[in-house]
């Protein structure tokens, strides 16, 4: 990714790399913090969804028995 400069028109640039460029290359710290906060919220929501999906049915039965 870094060797090609992000591909044609930087289409292969992932969000954390874009976050770094915005914050520390272009010194737009406000925009960088907004991107970071949005990425954090999306990651938390996605993580909670994955925990809910992959929670084992056996642990649900044990919790309901008590």
Buried (B, 14 or more C-beta within 10 A) or exposed (E): EEEEEBEEEEEEBEEEBBBBBBBEEEEBEEEBEEBBEEBEEEEEEEEEEEEEEEEEEEEEEEEEEE
